[in-house]
Amino acid sequence: MKSKPPELWTPETVTARDLVSDSAVTVLVTCEGCRTYREMNIWKVGARLADDYLYRLRFRCRTCGMYPTMMEIGRRNSSSGEKLFKIALRPVT
């Protein structure tokens, strides 16, 4: 499966494969349990989950053990970052 161009990305349809193709894209994960924001390496999602929608991912916070509730996709420029959109995480259990 090929990655989609950034113009077609939406919170409901973006996958890890889409983000990997653009090296300037950042993924910021929000944890409500310990109220922290952490930047996530999209390569850690792995090849097995590359075509799954990001809103379905389920992973735990390293600090408090809770499941994060929000993921923010942005693009890093030379001076500052540009926020593209937020994804409310709704993992499949």
Order of alpha helices (4+ residues) and beta strands (2+ residues): alpha-beta-beta-beta-beta
